[in-house]
Amino acid sequence: MATTTTQSTHVNAMPPFAEHDKLGPLGGKPQVMNNDSELRRALVAEFANAAEAAREASASVERGPADAVHSYRKALRRARAVLALVSRALPKSERRAVRRALREARRALGAARDHAVAPETLAGLPLDPIVRETAGAIVRTATDAMAPAAEIKQLLAEGAARTAAQVEALEAALPAGVPWSVVAKGVRSTYDDARRARRAAKRSKRSFHTWRRRSKELGYQLELLANLAGPHVNELHREIEGATDPQGPAVDLIMLRDFVDTYSQGVSPDSLDPLVDAIDAQLDELASAARKAGKTAFAKKPRRFARRLTKAMRRDFAPPTPADDNVA
């Protein structure tokens, strides 16, 4: 089961590989598509790297809480992306326990993230002076309610320790090998969730935010696999990244809308409505543009997307042919 105490994130170094596991006479990247144990090792190592990144972020809080919180939450999102890749190889109870631990560790710093992003997002809105005064009053109210730096530091440390404990829990729960079919299904499921959320995002801000989260996780998954494989998978990764980038400003406005609702106590409707209208107008424009930008990347059905990924992996791991050799 998932644990909550600090455990070592050490992952055993990769052992030497037999010649038939290498690509070409000079060696190359370990073949993971047909080597279940090596694929398992690579995925556990990536999960451990994400946990270590969360620990490093928590240790950097003295240099700037906002940056520390951002890096920490990003690391936990990467860990969740890796977990989704191996979820079908885990017992259901363990899968749920690790996912819950990551979710709770990330959500604990959600308010701190909002306090860091909201003022910057407000500053970027085209507001007339009177409406900007209203925005400033809301930011001041929020600042008074913000958690002190010592509390944020403690939450970061606790969350990083809890995340580190999941590395050993994950490694203990996984079988000796993780087949490529499990990983491909994990990517397909993430893509499917993102695709469904994009369709619902036209009518729901909550669905738009879900689309953003699943898209980021899909991007992390493809980045990981591209690092293991090569340029053909990286091409797929770039397509998803291109569709994901426009989502960020719209999600910041969704967060800002909730932020304003939370900290607008004492602001009259006559003063608040113009600010809300300005946020909503900008949000509608950016969300529509993001949905259009993501239309092509999420047009394929999940099964076809997974087949394309598998084909790209096979092409990247295919032994070089004489035509590929640039011999003088």
ROPALUM-32065 format. One line per 4 residues: number of its first residue (from 1); their letters; for each residue x, y, z of N, C-alpha, C. Coordinates in pm, whole numbers. Example, Ala and Ser with C-alpha at 12.3 -4.5 7.8 and 13.67 -1.06 7.14 Angstrom:
# ROPALUM-32065
1> AS> 1319,-569,780,1230,-450,780,1320,-330,780  1285,-225,708,1367,-106,714,1290,3,787 .
//
This chain:
# ROPALUM-32065
1> MATT> 83,-119,0,0,0,0,87,124,0  31,239,-38,108,362,-39,145,401,102  262,456,115,311,495,247,319,646,255  328,696,378,331,840,397,456,887,469 .
5> TTQS> 548,797,496,672,836,559,781,848,455  885,923,486,992,946,392,1068,818,367  1086,784,238,1162,667,200,1267,709,100  1368,627,83,1472,656,-14,1415,651,-154 .
9> THVN> 1457,746,-240,1414,746,-379,1521,684,-468  1617,614,-410,1724,555,-489,1669,444,-576  1708,448,-705,1672,344,-799,1801,281,-848  1806,148,-849,1927,81,-887,1975,124,-1025 .
13> AMPP> 2104,136,-1040,2161,176,-1168,2132,69,-1272  2126,112,-1397,2095,19,-1504,2211,-78,-1524  2185,-209,-1525,2290,-306,-1543,2337,-307,-1688  2455,-369,-1715,2501,-379,-1853,2401,-457,-1936 .
17> FAEH> 2392,-423,-2063,2299,-490,-2152,2372,-583,-2246  2307,-694,-2276,2362,-787,-2373,2364,-721,-2510  2453,-773,-2597,2469,-710,-2727,2340,-709,-2807  2255,-814,-2791,2132,-818,-2869,2029,-716,-2821 .
21> DKLG> 2053,-652,-2704,1962,-549,-2655,2004,-410,-2699  2115,-401,-2770,2164,-271,-2811,2124,-243,-2955  2132,-117,-2990,2097,-76,-3126,2226,-44,-3200  2264,-132,-3292,2382,-104,-3372,2507,-153,-3303 .
25> PLGG> 2618,-159,-3376,2741,-214,-3323,2804,-129,-3214  2771,0,-3208,2830,86,-3105,2738,103,-2985  2627,31,-2983,2532,44,-2873,2438,159,-2897  2351,189,-2802,2253,296,-2816,2159,292,-2699 .
29> KPQV> 2041,349,-2719,1943,351,-2611,1892,210,-2585  1874,176,-2458,1820,42,-2427,1685,21,-2493  1665,-95,-2548,1540,-131,-2613,1434,-159,-2506  1331,-74,-2501,1229,-90,-2397,1101,-154,-2449 .
33> MNND> 1078,-152,-2579,952,-207,-2629,945,-358,-2611  1058,-423,-2620,1061,-570,-2608,1137,-615,-2484  1155,-525,-2391,1228,-556,-2268,1146,-503,-2151  1059,-587,-2098,965,-543,-1993,1037,-494,-1868 .
37> SELR> 1146,-559,-1832,1216,-519,-1710,1285,-385,-1729  1339,-359,-1847,1404,-229,-1871,1300,-117,-1879  1185,-147,-1937,1080,-46,-1940,1033,-14,-1799  1020,-114,-1717,983,-92,-1576,1087,-6,-1507 .
41> RALV> 1215,-39,-1528,1322,36,-1464,1319,183,-1505  1297,208,-1634,1295,345,-1683,1178,424,-1625  1063,361,-1612,945,431,-1561,957,459,-1411  1007,362,-1336,1027,386,-1193,1131,496,-1172 .
45> AEFA> 1236,495,-1253,1338,600,-1242,1279,738,-1271  1189,745,-1369,1126,874,-1400,1036,919,-1286  965,828,-1225,882,862,-1109,971,912,-994  1083,844,-973,1176,887,-868,1235,1024,-899 .
49> NAAE> 1262,1051,-1027,1314,1183,-1065,1213,1292,-1034  1086,1263,-1059,981,1360,-1029,973,1386,-878  983,1279,-799,981,1295,-654,1100,1377,-607  1216,1354,-667,1335,1431,-630,1320,1577,-670 .
53> AARE> 1258,1603,-785,1234,1741,-827,1141,1812,-729  1043,1740,-675,954,1798,-574,1032,1831,-447  1124,1741,-410,1205,1767,-291,1294,1889,-312  1357,1899,-429,1443,2014,-458,1363,2144,-458 .
57> ASAS> 1241,2138,-511,1156,2258,-511,1122,2300,-369  1091,2203,-284,1057,2236,-145,1176,2297,-72  1296,2254,-110,1417,2307,-45,1454,2446,-95  1391,2490,-206,1427,2619,-264,1332,2730,-222 .
61> VERG> 1244,2703,-127,1141,2799,-90,1199,2931,-40  1316,2926,21,1377,3050,73,1413,3146,-40  1438,3093,-159,1474,3178,-273,1351,3241,-340  1234,3190,-305,1111,3245,-362,998,3146,-353 .
65> PADA> 900,3169,-265,791,3073,-249,713,3047,-378  690,3150,-459,609,3133,-579,675,3035,-676  804,3052,-699,876,2962,-789,883,2821,-732  901,2812,-601,909,2681,-536,777,2605,-552 .
69> VHSY> 666,2675,-530,535,2612,-542,510,2568,-686  545,2653,-780,525,2618,-922,605,2493,-959  732,2491,-922,817,2376,-957,770,2249,-887  727,2264,-764,678,2149,-686,553,2088,-750 .
73> RKAL> 457,2172,-786,333,2122,-845,358,2062,-983  450,2121,-1056,487,2065,-1186,548,1925,-1170  633,1909,-1069,695,1778,-1045,590,1673,-1009  491,1712,-929,386,1617,-893,298,1583,-1012 .
77> RRAR> 278,1678,-1102,203,1648,-1223,278,1546,-1309  410,1558,-1314,491,1460,-1387,480,1322,-1322  483,1319,-1191,471,1190,-1122,336,1126,-1153  231,1204,-1155,98,1150,-1187,94,1097,-1330 .
81> AVLA> 163,1165,-1420,167,1120,-1559,234,983,-1570  343,965,-1495,411,835,-1496,321,728,-1434  254,762,-1326,164,667,-1262,57,619,-1359  6,709,-1442,-96,670,-1539,-42,572,-1641 .
85> LVSR> 87,579,-1671,147,486,-1767,151,343,-1714  168,328,-1583,184,193,-1526,61,148,-1449  -46,227,-1453,-160,200,-1365,-220,61,-1387  -221,14,-1512,-281,-116,-1539,-195,-232,-1491 .
89> ALPK> -73,-204,-1452,14,-309,-1397,7,-314,-1245  -67,-220,-1184,-73,-211,-1038,-203,-270,-986  -200,-325,-864,-326,-360,-798,-411,-234,-781  -542,-249,-791,-629,-132,-786,-611,-52,-657 .
93> SERR> -597,-119,-546,-585,-48,-418,-458,37,-414  -348,-19,-466,-222,56,-465,-227,172,-562  -285,149,-677,-298,256,-775,-375,374,-717  -486,343,-651,-566,449,-592,-494,520,-479 .
97> AVRR> -421,444,-400,-353,503,-284,-242,599,-329  -162,559,-428,-55,645,-476,-114,768,-543  -217,749,-623,-280,864,-690,-337,962,-588  -400,909,-482,-455,996,-379,-345,1073,-307 .
101> ALRE> -234,1007,-278,-124,1074,-210,-70,1189,-295  -54,1167,-424,-5,1273,-513,-107,1387,-523  -233,1352,-533,-338,1454,-546,-343,1542,-421  -340,1481,-306,-349,1558,-182,-225,1644,-161 .
105> ARRA> -109,1591,-197,14,1669,-183,12,1791,-275  -47,1776,-392,-51,1887,-487,-157,1990,-448  -274,1941,-408,-382,2034,-375,-352,2117,-251  -268,2066,-164,-235,2140,-43,-171,2275,-75 .
109> LGAA> -109,2286,-193,-44,2411,-233,-122,2485,-340  -246,2444,-365,-326,2508,-468,-352,2655,-439  -386,2687,-315,-415,2826,-279,-290,2912,-293  -175,2859,-255,-51,2934,-268,-21,2963,-414 .
113> RDHA> -50,2867,-501,-31,2889,-644,-123,3000,-693  -248,3000,-650,-343,3102,-694,-299,3241,-651  -249,3252,-530,-204,3382,-479,-84,3433,-559  -5,3344,-614,111,3385,-693,71,3427,-834 .
117> VAPE> -26,3358,-892,-61,3380,-1033,-164,3491,-1051  -258,3504,-959,-369,3598,-977,-324,3743,-998  -234,3797,-915,-194,3937,-938,-130,3959,-1075  -49,3864,-1121,14,3877,-1253,-91,3873,-1364 .
121> TLAG> -190,3785,-1349,-294,3774,-1450,-380,3900,-1453  -411,3953,-1337,-486,4078,-1331,-409,4192,-1395  -279,4197,-1370,-197,4304,-1426,-196,4302,-1578  -216,4184,-1636,-215,4173,-1781,-346,4204,-1848 .
125> LPLD> -453,4224,-1771,-583,4254,-1829,-594,4402,-1865  -657,4433,-1978,-679,4574,-2014,-797,4630,-1935  -769,4701,-1826,-873,4753,-1739,-863,4905,-1732  -977,4971,-1721,-971,5116,-1701,-932,5145,-1556 .
129> PIVR> -890,5264,-1524,-836,5294,-1390,-931,5260,-1276  -1060,5284,-1294,-1155,5258,-1184,-1165,5107,-1159  -1174,5030,-1266,-1184,4884,-1250,-1053,4828,-1193  -942,4889,-1231,-814,4842,-1177,-804,4869,-1027 .
133> ETAG> -865,4976,-981,-869,5002,-837,-946,4890,-766  -1054,4847,-825,-1131,4735,-768,-1044,4610,-763  -973,4583,-871,-884,4466,-875,-778,4476,-767  -723,4594,-748,-621,4613,-645,-675,4587,-506 .
137> AIVR> -799,4631,-480,-860,4607,-348,-878,4458,-323  -916,4383,-426,-933,4238,-412,-800,4170,-384  -695,4215,-453,-562,4156,-430,-516,4184,-287  -542,4303,-237,-501,4334,-99,-577,4248,1 .
141> TATD> -705,4226,-23,-783,4138,66,-726,3997,63  -691,3949,-56,-634,3815,-69,-498,3805,-1  -419,3910,-12,-286,3909,50,-296,3897,201  -395,3964,259,-416,3954,404,-453,3812,446 .
145> AMAP> -517,3738,355,-562,3602,388,-459,3495,348  -350,3536,285,-252,3441,234,-179,3370,348  -150,3243,328,-76,3167,428,64,3225,445  115,3230,568,251,3282,589,354,3191,524 .
149> AAEI> 471,3248,500,577,3174,431,616,3047,506  613,3053,639,651,2936,718,554,2820,695  425,2852,680,326,2748,656,344,2687,517  371,2771,417,395,2720,283,518,2631,282 .
153> KQLL> 622,2671,352,744,2591,360,715,2454,421  634,2453,527,600,2327,592,518,2237,500  421,2296,429,339,2218,337,423,2158,224  517,2236,175,606,2185,71,689,2068,121 .
157> AEGA> 744,2083,240,828,1977,296,747,1850,321  628,1866,375,544,1750,403,501,1681,273  464,1761,175,421,1704,48,535,1634,-25  654,1692,-20,770,1630,-84,805,1498,-17 .
161> ARTA> 797,1494,115,825,1370,187,721,1262,154  597,1303,145,492,1207,113,509,1154,-29  549,1241,-120,573,1198,-259,690,1102,-267  797,1132,-194,913,1044,-194,877,904,-145 .
165> AQVE> 787,897,-50,746,767,3,675,683,-102  616,748,-201,542,672,-303,635,600,-401  761,642,-407,855,576,-497,873,430,-456  898,409,-329,915,272,-281,784,194,-289 .
169> ALEA> 673,262,-263,543,195,-273,517,149,-416  550,235,-512,529,200,-652,619,85,-694  746,94,-657,840,-11,-697,803,-145,-636  754,-144,-513,716,-269,-448,590,-330,-509 .
173> ALPA> 501,-246,-558,373,-297,-609,379,-344,-754  475,-290,-830,483,-328,-971,537,-469,-988  494,-539,-1091,554,-669,-1122,697,-652,-1173  765,-762,-1197,905,-756,-1238,924,-687,-1372 .
177> GVPW> 822,-689,-1455,831,-624,-1585,702,-552,-1619  714,-445,-1696,598,-371,-1743,598,-379,-1896  505,-451,-1956,504,-464,-2102,462,-335,-2171  506,-320,-2294,471,-201,-2371,321,-186,-2385 .
181> SVVA> 246,-296,-2393,101,-287,-2409,37,-211,-2293  91,-226,-2172,38,-154,-2056,64,-5,-2071  183,31,-2112,218,172,-2129,136,235,-2241  121,164,-2352,43,217,-2464,-102,243,-2422 .
185> KGVR> -158,153,-2341,-294,173,-2293,-301,292,-2196  -195,313,-2119,-192,428,-2031,-192,559,-2107  -114,567,-2214,-112,687,-2298,-248,704,-2365  -303,596,-2415,-433,603,-2483,-541,655,-2388 .
189> STYD> -540,609,-2263,-639,653,-2166,-625,802,-2136  -500,849,-2120,-477,992,-2095,-524,1075,-2213  -491,1031,-2333,-535,1101,-2455,-687,1103,-2463  -750,991,-2433,-896,982,-2438,-960,1079,-2339 .
193> DARR> -905,1084,-2218,-959,1177,-2117,-944,1322,-2163  -828,1354,-2221,-805,1490,-2270,-900,1522,-2385  -917,1429,-2475,-1003,1449,-2592,-1149,1472,-2550  -1196,1392,-2457,-1333,1408,-2409,-1351,1544,-2339 .
197> ARRA> -1251,1581,-2259,-1260,1709,-2187,-1260,1826,-2284  -1181,1816,-2391,-1181,1924,-2490,-1320,1945,-2550  -1387,1835,-2581,-1521,1845,-2638,-1618,1912,-2540  -1605,1879,-2413,-1695,1936,-2312,-1656,2077,-2272 .
201> AKRS> -1533,2119,-2307,-1482,2249,-2262,-1558,2366,-2321  -1626,2345,-2431,-1702,2454,-2492,-1814,2501,-2401  -1862,2411,-2317,-1976,2444,-2229,-1939,2449,-2082  -1816,2411,-2049,-1780,2398,-1907,-1638,2444,-1881 .
205> KRSF> -1623,2541,-1791,-1488,2585,-1751,-1417,2473,-1676  -1490,2396,-1599,-1430,2286,-1527,-1370,2183,-1625  -1442,2156,-1733,-1392,2063,-1833,-1270,2120,-1905  -1269,2250,-1927,-1151,2312,-1988,-1028,2290,-1901 .
209> HTWR> -1046,2310,-1772,-935,2289,-1679,-890,2143,-1679  -986,2050,-1686,-952,1909,-1695,-875,1881,-1823  -918,1939,-1933,-845,1924,-2060,-700,1969,-2045  -680,2080,-1979,-545,2130,-1957,-462,2031,-1876 .
213> RRSK> -517,1979,-1768,-442,1887,-1683,-405,1759,-1757  -504,1700,-1825,-475,1576,-1897,-381,1601,-2015  -392,1716,-2079,-302,1748,-2190,-158,1762,-2141  -140,1827,-2027,-5,1840,-1971,52,1703,-1937 .
217> ELGY> -30,1618,-1879,18,1484,-1845,51,1404,-1970  -31,1417,-2073,-1,1350,-2200,130,1401,-2257  153,1530,-2249,279,1586,-2296,398,1531,-2220  385,1519,-2088,494,1462,-2007,518,1316,-2044 .
221> QLEL> 411,1242,-2068,426,1101,-2105,501,1087,-2238  463,1167,-2336,527,1160,-2467,671,1210,-2461  697,1308,-2378,835,1356,-2360,922,1245,-2302  871,1177,-2203,943,1065,-2142,974,959,-2248 .
225> LANL> 872,921,-2325,890,816,-2425,980,861,-2538  974,989,-2574,1063,1040,-2678,1209,1034,-2632  1232,1059,-2504,1368,1050,-2451,1419,906,-2453  1327,811,-2438,1365,670,-2444,1382,623,-2588 .
229> AGPH> 1305,682,-2680,1302,633,-2818,1379,725,-2911  1313,830,-2960,1383,914,-3055,1294,1011,-3129  1334,1052,-3250,1270,1164,-3319,1126,1140,-3363  1090,1017,-3396,954,993,-3442,853,1013,-3328 .
233> VNEL> 888,967,-3208,801,993,-3093,806,1141,-3056  922,1202,-3072,934,1344,-3039,846,1430,-3128  826,1388,-3252,737,1461,-3342,594,1460,-3287  551,1347,-3236,418,1337,-3176,410,1424,-3051 .
237> HREI> 517,1424,-2974,522,1507,-2854,508,1655,-2889  575,1698,-2994,568,1839,-3033,426,1878,-3076  356,1788,-3141,218,1817,-3181,130,1842,-3060  143,1758,-2959,62,1775,-2838,104,1900,-2762 .
241> EGAT> 233,1926,-2756,281,2047,-2689,226,2172,-2757  223,2170,-2890,170,2285,-2963,24,2310,-2933  -51,2203,-2907,-192,2218,-2873,-212,2256,-2727  -114,2225,-2644,-126,2249,-2500,-89,2392,-2461 .
245> DPQG> 9,2449,-2528,59,2582,-2489,-49,2690,-2482  -143,2696,-2580,-244,2803,-2572,-343,2789,-2457  -345,2673,-2391,-441,2654,-2284,-406,2733,-2158  -277,2757,-2137,-231,2815,-2011,-295,2947,-1975 .
249> PAVD> -292,3048,-2064,-353,3177,-2028,-501,3167,-1995  -574,3079,-2066,-717,3063,-2037,-738,3001,-1900  -656,2902,-1864,-668,2839,-1732,-636,2940,-1621  -539,3027,-1645,-508,3130,-1546,-629,3221,-1523 .
253> LIML> -704,3249,-1628,-823,3333,-1614,-936,3259,-1543  -947,3129,-1566,-1046,3049,-1492,-1014,3056,-1343  -887,3038,-1310,-845,3048,-1170,-873,3188,-1117  -843,3291,-1197,-864,3429,-1154,-1011,3456,-1126 .
257> RDFV> -1098,3400,-1207,-1242,3420,-1186,-1284,3368,-1048  -1236,3249,-1012,-1266,3194,-880,-1202,3277,-770  -1080,3323,-796,-1007,3406,-700,-1085,3534,-669  -1136,3597,-771,-1213,3721,-753,-1341,3692,-676 .
261> DTYS> -1408,3583,-708,-1530,3548,-635,-1501,3525,-487  -1385,3466,-457,-1351,3432,-319,-1315,3555,-236  -1245,3651,-296,-1189,3761,-217,-1254,3897,-249  -1375,3895,-299,-1442,4022,-332,-1542,4063,-225 .
265> QGVS> -1526,4010,-104,-1616,4051,4,-1605,4201,25  -1720,4265,40,-1720,4408,67,-1715,4493,-59  -1696,4432,-176,-1696,4508,-302,-1838,4512,-357  -1887,4630,-388,-2025,4643,-435,-2040,4580,-573 .
269> PDSL> -2159,4530,-605,-2182,4473,-739,-2151,4571,-851  -2180,4698,-830,-2153,4797,-934,-2004,4808,-964  -1922,4788,-864,-1777,4794,-884,-1723,4661,-934  -1784,4550,-887,-1732,4417,-921,-1769,4373,-1062 .
273> DPLV> -1890,4405,-1107,-1938,4353,-1235,-1848,4389,-1353  -1797,4514,-1363,-1710,4545,-1477,-1582,4460,-1478  -1529,4427,-1360,-1409,4344,-1354,-1441,4202,-1398  -1551,4147,-1349,-1590,4012,-1388,-1618,4005,-1537 .
277> DAID> -1683,4110,-1590,-1712,4112,-1734,-1583,4114,-1816  -1484,4186,-1770,-1356,4193,-1841,-1285,4058,-1840  -1289,3991,-1725,-1227,3858,-1715,-1298,3760,-1808  -1432,3760,-1803,-1509,3666,-1883,-1489,3688,-2033 .
281> AQLD> -1480,3815,-2074,-1461,3844,-2216,-1327,3791,-2265  -1223,3815,-2185,-1090,3766,-2222,-1086,3613,-2218  -1151,3555,-2119,-1153,3410,-2106,-1224,3345,-2225  -1338,3398,-2265,-1411,3340,-2378,-1326,3343,-2504 .
285> ELAS> -1255,3452,-2524,-1171,3465,-2644,-1055,3366,-2643  -986,3357,-2529,-869,3268,-2522,-909,3121,-2521  -1019,3089,-2454,-1063,2949,-2450,-1105,2902,-2589  -1174,2988,-2662,-1215,2951,-2798,-1092,2929,-2887 .
289> AARK> -994,3016,-2875,-872,3002,-2955,-797,2874,-2918  -794,2840,-2789,-725,2719,-2745,-795,2594,-2798  -927,2593,-2795,-1000,2477,-2848,-973,2458,-2996  -969,2568,-3071,-940,2558,-3214,-797,2509,-3236 .
293> AGKT> -703,2558,-3155,-564,2516,-3169,-546,2368,-3139  -633,2312,-3056,-621,2172,-3018,-704,2077,-3102  -778,2130,-3198,-871,2046,-3274,-799,1936,-3352  -693,1970,-3423,-623,1871,-3505,-552,1768,-3418 .
297> AFAK> -485,1815,-3312,-408,1724,-3227,-496,1620,-3159  -622,1656,-3131,-711,1565,-3061,-824,1513,-3151  -800,1515,-3282,-903,1469,-3376,-908,1317,-3385  -794,1251,-3371,-790,1105,-3387,-860,1035,-3271 .
301> KPRR> -918,920,-3301,-973,838,-3195,-859,779,-3112  -884,752,-2984,-776,706,-2895,-702,584,-2948  -772,489,-3004,-706,368,-3052,-608,401,-3166  -648,490,-3255,-559,528,-3365,-438,605,-3313 .
305> FARR> -461,690,-3214,-349,764,-3155,-248,667,-3094  -297,566,-3022,-208,468,-2960,-132,387,-3066  -200,354,-3176,-132,281,-3283,-22,366,-3346  -50,494,-3362,53,582,-3418,174,591,-3326 .
309> LTKA> 149,599,-3196,259,603,-3100,341,475,-3108  276,361,-3110,349,234,-3116,431,225,-3244  375,270,-3354,449,270,-3480,572,361,-3472  554,478,-3409,667,571,-3394,776,510,-3306 .
313> MRRD> 736,443,-3199,834,377,-3113,911,271,-3191  842,190,-3269,909,85,-3345,1006,143,-3447  968,253,-3509,1057,316,-3606,1182,371,-3539  1164,427,-3419,1280,482,-3348,1375,372,-3302 .
317> FAPP> 1321,256,-3270,1405,147,-3221,1450,51,-3331  1407,75,-3454,1446,-14,-3564,1597,-5,-3586  1664,-118,-3608,1809,-115,-3635,1837,-32,-3759  1947,38,-3762,1980,118,-3880,2001,29,-4001 .
321> TPAD> 1956,78,-4115,1975,8,-4240,2095,67,-4313  2151,-3,-4410,2265,52,-4484,2237,188,-4545  2112,210,-4586,2077,339,-4646,2084,453,-4545  2073,417,-4414,2077,521,-4310,2218,560,-4274 .
325> DNVA> 2316,477,-4313,2455,504,-4276,2515,604,-4371  2572,708,-4316,2641,807,-4397,2790,771,-4404  2820,682,-4492,2957,637,-4506,3025,714,-4619  3138,770,-4591,3209,848,-4692,3256,760,-4805 .
//
